[in-house]
């Protein structure tokens, strides 16, 4: 399907039939790569607030409705982590469907922000948290709207009874993936969301009370990858006036995964854009890096949530942290295309964390060998695969810049043949993701290294030797920094 979110709407929890417990119940340890979630059930689409040493995480996952235990469906879960002690509170379900309400069938995709919300429900009560979420009363999982709930502790929530933003038509998925920002630290909310009710686009709307919104316009697509326009989150950096957004790549073609139709996308592209260009596109979106299977090893990497402060700003520092929906654990290095595809199944969706370091644009391109095959990558190598580092081939940029415009894709043919390609479709094989960008030719003043794609007849590797170390030369890939 074109939109990942549709898949969570079509009776995911009921179809899986996975068990889940509520408050006070202990869960088995998560896989090593996960930071939040539960075993043997799906957890994804996180929202993260960090205040000092406290991280608060809300996400979408299967569960029993805390107000109606006869209903097992999508729910919104909560967990907090004390970074100084690593003590966890939760996970616990904190929000789900309302029987007979507009969101009676599914609730998902939470985004939480703090502020001072005075009497938003008309009952004289004020609140310090607002959760914007996606819901529907349709059994198909379509016709989604955005609603809001309020809280004073992040655990006990009271819903506004009606959607705050509804789709223009009842056909299609509707609205999804809100991203929120508190403009005045009180109740002036700036919200961005996906709209599939007419055509795929992202909308900005403003509110002075956190409930009533006025549409401002459609976000520009100038500079974005046209093959993957769905996103997970957006956050503001007040230090430089840029918005940062994590957009999902396209889904893999099932012909490359043994016929397995994968549910989560294989990667996330991190972009930024100046605030003044968000609607105009005067300055295009700028690609910064990609989080994908090539980097992480996970088959699915999608729907991220930025670590934000209580008002929606990025956490200050040299690194931007993203909490990413993943499929954990990674498939082994020798997994078949179908086995790799199955490793991304819904039941294995968990939440992990990755960081991108500012002002460090280069990635190291390494060549590994395990006495059977080579693997050339800037990212993950199976620690159980027996691989040893053979050589460092050079350094590539994480995004097109400084004249480096040639993309080096990480690909895999069959169960064991890893190779690097200049083709975004990996020549019909399974794409792992992006290694980085090199130069198309020599550049005056730069001591660049030419790279060649080579074949042993059994597998592929990359070499700086035009004679491919006695093996078959399949052509020059490009040039990289040493």
Buried (B, 14 or more C-beta within 10 A) or exposed (E): EEBBBBBBBBBBBEEBEBEBBEEEEEBEEBBEBBBBBBBEBBBBBBBBBBEEEEBBBBBBBBBBBBEBEEBBBBBBBBBBBEEEEEEBEBBBBBBBBBEEBBBBBBBBBBBBBBBEBEEBBEEEEEBBBBBBBBBBBBEEBBBBBBBBBBBBEBBEBBBBEEBBBBBEEEEBBBBBBBBBBBBEEBBBBBBBBBBBBEEBBBBBBBBBBBBEBEEBEBBBBEBBBEEBBBBBBBBBBEEEEBBBBBBBBBBBBBEBBBEBEBBBBBBBBBBBBBEEBBEEBEBBBBBBBBBBBBBBBBBBBBBBBBBBBBBBBBBEEEBBBBBBBBBBBBBBBBBBBBBBBBBBBBBBBBBBBBEBEEEEBBBEBBBBBBEEBBBBBBBBBBEEBEBEEBBEBBBBBBBBEEBBEBBBBBBBBEBBBBBBBBEBEBEEBBBBBBBBBBBEEEBEEBEBBBBBBBBBEEBBBBBBEEEBEEBEBEEEBBBBBE
